[in-house]
């Protein structure tokens, strides 16, 4: 990994109010926002209270427009290829269910064994309705998707490749660009769930080659909950009508006619939480200013440092797979109830989470796992915090 300019960690922590009260290692769940993001949201809510909601939105139009511009800049897209959606799940749904409208019996969805439960449930629902076949492509020896097996699975029946760039239950980073090359060669739509990668590492949709990408604001982007976006490549967008339309996504052009708007805004709806959008816009602008290469370099280093510390603990097994790993660190503690450990740590102002078989059944069952503990780092975490966490984890094992 090439060197980038170092981040000012002291300043970043000072601008993150939560750093004063918690040791936060649940950034893959929801990260700590900056004061800049908080001020953007609170300021807009106060403006709405003073002058009215519609009027406040009109006054903030420049900042709202910046959301589309800065989001596009962050992932190397065009502003017209970005839609604000209230969370990554709905962003993913808008793409998937619109694509699925044309599925027929015998068609195939190609996915990975580490796929997230919410996405897989959607596959199952559409398979029940349409007769489409779900094909989880095998992993290679490293635990990432086997690219050769994926290439073999691509045939005339394959109508969609849909994977999670980084699974919720581990540090694995799937080879998204290599998958994209196979999808482009075959002319198959490619949907990438990037809710754990956007904000954590550089994501370039041209390099990856995906047609659709969903992302959330609350995780590594450090934006508010209830925010997200969908990237829809212009060429893919032009050929696809969303499964839901309103008078923002389409125009009523006659008593019996309508026209879908010509860009990714067709995947939006009219009513939006403008304070939340402005909070997300502020977070994205800050990520762009810091630079995703610098953010990724620090997160990656902290993730590896935490894995090293955990691997040295007796009875602790690091469970992350893949050739490339990220800032999500998963592990098991022999003989311990992971939920009880998490709760004990939380009572002591240390935040981690537990991922269970219900989040990624195929992956967990194939590895004989019921659940794993998940500690996920961000740029404002420190080596000293990692040391504190390891000590606290050992103490928690003895206390429960």
C-alpha positions as CSV (number, residue, x, y, z in Angstrom):
1,X,0.0,0.0,0.0
2,X,1.6,3.3,-1.1
3,X,2.2,6.0,1.6
4,X,-0.1,9.0,1.9
5,X,0.1,12.2,4.0
6,X,-0.6,11.3,7.7
7,X,-3.9,12.3,9.2
8,X,-4.0,14.7,12.2
9,X,-5.5,12.2,14.6
10,X,-5.6,14.6,17.5
11,X,-7.7,17.0,15.5
12,X,-9.9,14.3,14.2
13,X,-10.6,13.0,17.7
14,X,-11.2,16.6,19.0
15,X,-13.8,17.1,16.2
16,X,-15.5,13.8,17.1
17,X,-17.5,14.4,20.3
18,X,-18.0,10.7,21.0
19,X,-14.3,10.0,21.4
20,X,-14.5,11.7,24.8
21,X,-17.0,9.2,26.2
22,X,-16.6,5.8,24.4
23,X,-14.1,3.5,22.9
24,X,-16.0,2.9,19.7
25,X,-15.1,-0.2,17.8
26,X,-18.5,-0.6,16.1
27,X,-17.9,1.5,13.1
28,X,-19.2,-1.3,10.8
29,X,-22.5,-0.8,12.6
30,X,-22.6,3.0,12.9
31,X,-19.6,5.3,13.3
32,X,-19.2,8.4,15.4
33,X,-20.1,11.5,13.5
34,X,-18.0,14.7,13.4
35,X,-19.1,18.0,14.8
36,X,-19.3,19.3,11.2
37,X,-22.0,16.7,10.4
38,X,-23.9,17.4,13.6
39,X,-23.9,21.1,13.1
40,X,-25.2,20.7,9.5
41,X,-28.1,18.7,10.7
42,X,-29.0,20.7,13.8
43,X,-28.6,24.0,11.9
44,X,-31.1,22.9,9.3
45,X,-33.6,21.6,11.8
46,X,-33.5,25.0,13.5
47,X,-33.9,26.7,10.2
48,X,-37.0,24.6,9.4
49,X,-38.4,25.5,12.8
50,X,-37.8,29.2,12.1
51,X,-39.0,29.6,8.5
52,X,-40.7,26.3,7.4
53,X,-39.6,23.1,5.9
54,X,-40.1,23.9,2.2
55,X,-38.5,27.3,2.6
56,X,-35.5,25.8,4.5
57,X,-34.9,23.3,1.7
58,X,-35.0,26.1,-0.9
59,X,-32.5,28.1,1.2
60,X,-30.2,25.0,1.4
61,X,-30.4,24.1,-2.3
62,X,-26.7,24.7,-2.9
63,X,-25.6,22.4,-0.1
64,X,-28.2,19.8,-1.2
65,X,-26.8,19.9,-4.8
66,X,-23.3,19.5,-3.3
67,X,-24.4,16.1,-2.0
68,X,-24.7,14.8,-5.5
69,X,-21.5,16.4,-6.7
70,X,-19.4,15.3,-3.8
71,X,-20.8,11.8,-3.7
72,X,-20.1,11.4,-7.4
73,X,-16.5,12.7,-6.9
74,X,-15.9,10.2,-4.1
75,X,-16.7,7.2,-6.3
76,X,-15.7,8.6,-9.7
77,X,-19.2,8.8,-11.1
78,X,-21.2,11.6,-12.6
79,X,-23.7,13.6,-10.4
80,X,-26.6,12.4,-12.5
81,X,-25.7,8.8,-11.6
82,X,-26.4,9.4,-7.9
83,X,-29.7,9.0,-6.1
84,X,-30.3,9.8,-2.4
85,X,-32.1,6.8,-0.8
86,X,-32.9,6.6,2.9
87,X,-30.6,3.6,3.5
88,X,-28.4,1.1,1.7
89,X,-31.0,-1.6,1.9
90,X,-33.6,0.4,0.1
91,X,-31.0,1.6,-2.4
92,X,-30.1,-2.0,-3.1
93,X,-33.7,-2.9,-3.3
94,X,-34.5,-0.2,-5.8
95,X,-31.9,-1.6,-8.2
96,X,-32.5,-5.3,-7.5
97,X,-36.3,-5.4,-7.7
98,X,-36.3,-3.2,-10.8
99,X,-33.9,-5.7,-12.5
100,X,-35.9,-8.6,-11.2
101,X,-39.0,-7.4,-12.9
102,X,-37.7,-9.0,-16.1
103,X,-36.6,-12.4,-14.6
104,X,-38.1,-15.6,-15.8
105,X,-38.0,-19.3,-14.8
106,X,-34.6,-20.7,-15.3
107,X,-32.8,-17.4,-15.1
108,X,-29.9,-17.3,-12.6
109,X,-28.6,-14.9,-9.9
110,X,-24.9,-15.3,-9.3
111,X,-23.8,-14.3,-5.8
112,X,-21.2,-15.1,-3.1
113,X,-21.3,-17.4,-0.1
114,X,-20.7,-14.5,2.2
115,X,-23.7,-12.6,1.0
116,X,-25.7,-10.5,3.5
117,X,-29.0,-12.0,4.8
118,X,-31.2,-9.0,3.7
119,X,-30.0,-9.4,0.1
120,X,-30.3,-13.2,0.2
121,X,-33.8,-13.0,1.5
122,X,-34.7,-10.8,-1.5
123,X,-33.1,-13.4,-3.8
124,X,-35.3,-16.0,-2.1
125,X,-38.5,-14.0,-2.5
126,X,-37.9,-13.3,-6.2
127,X,-37.0,-17.0,-6.7
128,X,-40.3,-18.0,-5.1
129,X,-42.2,-15.5,-7.3
130,X,-40.4,-16.1,-10.7
131,X,-38.6,-19.4,-10.6
132,X,-35.2,-17.8,-10.9
133,X,-32.3,-19.9,-9.6
134,X,-29.9,-18.6,-6.9
135,X,-26.2,-19.7,-7.4
136,X,-23.8,-19.0,-4.6
137,X,-20.4,-19.2,-6.3
138,X,-17.8,-21.3,-4.3
139,X,-15.0,-19.6,-2.4
140,X,-11.3,-20.1,-3.3
141,X,-8.7,-21.3,-0.8
142,X,-8.4,-17.8,0.7
143,X,-12.1,-17.5,1.4
144,X,-13.0,-14.9,-1.3
145,X,-15.2,-15.7,-4.2
146,X,-13.5,-18.1,-6.7
147,X,-13.2,-16.1,-9.9
148,X,-12.6,-19.1,-12.0
149,X,-15.8,-20.7,-10.6
150,X,-17.6,-17.5,-11.3
151,X,-16.4,-17.4,-14.9
152,X,-17.7,-21.0,-15.3
153,X,-21.1,-20.1,-13.8
154,X,-21.6,-17.3,-16.3
155,X,-23.8,-18.6,-19.2
156,X,-26.9,-17.5,-21.1
157,X,-29.1,-18.1,-18.0
158,X,-27.1,-15.7,-15.8
159,X,-29.1,-12.5,-15.6
160,X,-27.4,-10.8,-12.6
161,X,-24.2,-10.8,-10.6
162,X,-24.9,-9.4,-7.1
163,X,-22.3,-9.4,-4.3
164,X,-21.4,-7.6,-1.1
165,X,-18.0,-5.9,-1.5
166,X,-17.2,-6.4,2.2
167,X,-19.5,-8.8,4.1
168,X,-21.0,-7.7,7.4
169,X,-19.5,-10.6,9.3
170,X,-15.7,-10.3,8.5
171,X,-12.7,-8.4,7.2
172,X,-12.8,-10.0,3.8
173,X,-12.7,-7.6,0.8
174,X,-14.1,-9.3,-2.3
175,X,-12.2,-8.7,-5.6
176,X,-14.9,-6.4,-6.9
177,X,-13.0,-5.1,-10.0
178,X,-12.1,-8.6,-11.2
179,X,-15.8,-9.6,-10.8
180,X,-16.7,-6.4,-12.8
181,X,-14.4,-7.5,-15.7
182,X,-16.2,-10.8,-16.0
183,X,-19.6,-9.1,-15.8
184,X,-18.6,-6.6,-18.6
185,X,-17.2,-9.3,-20.8
186,X,-20.5,-11.3,-20.5
187,X,-22.8,-8.2,-20.7
188,X,-24.5,-9.2,-17.3
189,X,-25.8,-6.5,-14.9
190,X,-23.6,-6.2,-11.8
191,X,-25.0,-4.9,-8.5
192,X,-22.5,-4.2,-5.7
193,X,-23.5,-3.8,-2.1
194,X,-20.8,-1.4,-0.9
195,X,-22.2,-0.3,2.4
196,X,-19.1,-1.5,4.3
197,X,-16.5,-0.3,1.7
198,X,-17.7,3.2,0.8
199,X,-16.0,5.6,3.2
200,X,-13.5,3.0,4.4
201,X,-11.4,2.6,1.2
202,X,-11.2,4.1,-2.3
203,X,-14.1,3.0,-4.4
204,X,-14.0,3.8,-8.2
205,X,-17.0,2.6,-10.1
206,X,-15.2,2.9,-13.4
207,X,-12.4,0.6,-12.1
208,X,-14.9,-1.8,-10.5
209,X,-17.2,-1.8,-13.5
210,X,-20.5,-2.2,-11.6
211,X,-23.8,-1.0,-13.0
212,X,-25.3,-0.3,-9.6
213,X,-23.8,0.3,-6.2
214,X,-25.6,0.8,-2.9
215,X,-24.1,2.6,0.1
216,X,-25.1,3.8,3.6
217,X,-24.3,7.0,5.4
218,X,-24.0,5.7,8.9
219,X,-21.1,3.3,8.7
220,X,-17.6,4.4,7.4
221,X,-18.9,7.7,5.9
222,X,-19.7,8.9,9.4
223,X,-23.0,10.4,8.4
224,X,-26.4,10.1,10.1
225,X,-28.6,7.0,10.3
226,X,-31.4,6.9,7.8
227,X,-29.2,8.0,4.9
228,X,-27.7,6.3,1.9
229,X,-27.4,6.5,-1.9
230,X,-27.6,4.5,-5.0
231,X,-25.2,4.8,-7.9
232,X,-26.8,3.8,-11.2
233,X,-24.6,3.8,-14.3
234,X,-26.1,6.0,-17.0
235,X,-26.2,3.3,-19.6
236,X,-27.9,0.9,-17.1
237,X,-30.2,3.5,-15.8
238,X,-31.5,4.4,-19.3
239,X,-32.6,0.8,-19.9
240,X,-34.3,0.3,-16.5
241,X,-37.6,1.6,-15.1
242,X,-37.8,1.5,-11.3
243,X,-40.3,-0.8,-9.6
244,X,-41.7,2.3,-7.8
245,X,-42.4,5.7,-9.3
246,X,-43.8,9.0,-8.0
247,X,-44.0,12.5,-9.3
248,X,-40.3,13.1,-8.5
249,X,-39.1,10.0,-10.4
250,X,-41.4,10.6,-13.3
251,X,-43.5,13.3,-15.0
252,X,-47.2,13.0,-15.7
253,X,-47.3,14.1,-19.3
254,X,-50.9,13.3,-20.2
255,X,-54.0,11.7,-18.8
256,X,-52.7,8.3,-19.7
257,X,-49.0,8.9,-20.1
258,X,-45.8,9.5,-18.0
259,X,-42.1,9.8,-18.6
260,X,-39.4,8.6,-16.3
261,X,-36.8,11.3,-15.5
262,X,-33.6,10.7,-17.5
263,X,-31.1,10.1,-14.7
264,X,-30.6,8.3,-11.4
265,X,-33.2,10.6,-9.7
266,X,-35.7,8.1,-11.1
267,X,-34.8,5.9,-8.1
268,X,-35.6,8.7,-5.5
269,X,-38.9,9.8,-4.1
270,X,-40.1,13.3,-3.5
271,X,-40.1,13.5,0.3
272,X,-36.6,13.5,2.0
273,X,-35.1,14.2,5.4
274,X,-33.2,17.3,4.3
275,X,-31.4,17.7,7.6
276,X,-30.1,14.2,7.3
277,X,-29.0,14.7,3.7
278,X,-27.0,17.8,4.8
279,X,-25.4,15.8,7.6
280,X,-24.4,13.1,5.1
281,X,-23.2,15.8,2.6
282,X,-21.0,17.3,5.3
283,X,-19.5,13.8,6.1
284,X,-18.8,13.0,2.4
285,X,-17.2,16.4,1.9
286,X,-14.9,15.7,4.9
287,X,-14.0,12.3,3.6
288,X,-13.1,13.8,0.2
289,X,-11.0,16.4,1.9
290,X,-9.1,13.9,4.1
291,X,-8.7,11.7,1.1
292,X,-9.9,8.1,0.8
293,X,-6.3,6.7,0.3
294,X,-5.2,8.2,3.6
295,X,-8.4,7.0,5.4
296,X,-7.9,3.5,4.0
297,X,-4.2,3.4,4.9
298,X,-5.0,4.2,8.6
299,X,-8.0,1.9,8.9
300,X,-6.2,-1.0,7.2
301,X,-3.2,-0.6,9.5
302,X,-5.4,-0.4,12.6
303,X,-7.3,-3.5,11.5
304,X,-4.1,-5.5,11.1
305,X,-2.8,-4.2,14.4
306,X,-5.9,-5.4,16.2
307,X,-5.8,-8.8,14.5
308,X,-2.2,-9.2,15.7
309,X,-3.2,-8.4,19.3
310,X,-6.2,-10.7,19.3
311,X,-4.2,-13.6,17.8
312,X,-1.9,-13.5,20.7
313,X,-4.7,-14.0,23.3
314,X,-5.2,-17.6,24.5
315,X,-8.6,-19.0,23.4
316,X,-9.2,-16.3,20.9
317,X,-9.4,-17.1,17.1
318,X,-9.4,-14.4,14.4
319,X,-12.0,-15.5,11.8
320,X,-11.4,-13.0,8.9
321,X,-10.9,-14.5,5.5
322,X,-9.6,-13.3,2.1
323,X,-6.5,-12.2,0.4
324,X,-7.3,-8.5,1.2
325,X,-8.7,-7.6,4.6
326,X,-10.1,-4.4,6.0
327,X,-10.9,-2.6,9.2
328,X,-13.6,-5.1,10.3
329,X,-12.1,-7.7,12.6
330,X,-14.0,-10.7,13.7
331,X,-13.0,-13.3,16.2
332,X,-14.4,-16.0,18.6
333,X,-13.6,-16.5,22.2
334,X,-13.5,-20.2,23.3
335,X,-16.1,-21.1,25.9
336,X,-17.6,-17.5,26.0
337,X,-21.1,-16.2,25.2
338,X,-20.3,-13.5,22.7
339,X,-23.5,-11.5,23.4
340,X,-22.7,-11.4,27.1
341,X,-19.2,-10.3,26.4
342,X,-20.5,-7.5,24.1
343,X,-23.0,-6.4,26.8
344,X,-20.3,-6.3,29.5
345,X,-18.0,-4.2,27.3
346,X,-20.8,-1.9,26.5
347,X,-21.5,-1.3,30.2
348,X,-17.9,-0.2,30.4
349,X,-18.2,2.3,27.5
350,X,-16.5,0.0,24.9
351,X,-18.6,-0.6,21.8
352,X,-18.3,-3.8,19.7
353,X,-21.0,-6.0,18.1
354,X,-21.9,-9.6,17.4
355,X,-22.6,-11.1,14.0
356,X,-24.7,-14.2,14.1
357,X,-25.6,-17.0,11.7
358,X,-28.8,-15.0,10.8
359,X,-26.7,-12.3,9.0
360,X,-24.9,-14.7,6.7
361,X,-26.2,-18.2,7.0
362,X,-24.3,-19.9,4.1
363,X,-21.0,-18.5,5.3
364,X,-21.4,-19.3,8.9
365,X,-22.8,-22.8,8.5
366,X,-20.0,-23.7,6.1
367,X,-17.5,-22.7,8.7
368,X,-19.3,-24.3,11.7
369,X,-19.9,-20.9,13.4
370,X,-22.9,-19.8,15.4
371,X,-21.7,-16.2,15.8
372,X,-18.5,-14.0,15.9
373,X,-17.6,-10.9,17.8
374,X,-16.9,-7.9,15.5
375,X,-14.6,-5.0,16.4
376,X,-14.4,-2.5,13.6
377,X,-11.9,0.4,13.6
378,X,-12.0,3.9,12.1
379,X,-9.5,6.7,11.6
380,X,-10.1,8.2,15.0
381,X,-9.2,5.0,16.9
382,X,-5.7,4.7,18.3
383,X,-3.2,2.0,19.1
384,X,-3.7,2.9,22.8
385,X,-7.4,2.2,22.4
386,X,-6.6,-1.2,20.9
387,X,-4.5,-2.0,23.9
388,X,-7.3,-0.9,26.2
389,X,-9.8,-3.1,24.3
390,X,-7.6,-6.2,24.5
391,X,-7.2,-5.7,28.3
392,X,-10.9,-5.1,28.7
393,X,-11.8,-8.2,26.7
394,X,-9.7,-10.3,29.0
395,X,-11.3,-8.8,32.0
396,X,-14.7,-9.3,30.6
397,X,-14.0,-13.0,30.1
398,X,-13.3,-13.4,33.7
399,X,-16.3,-11.3,34.8
400,X,-19.1,-13.2,33.1
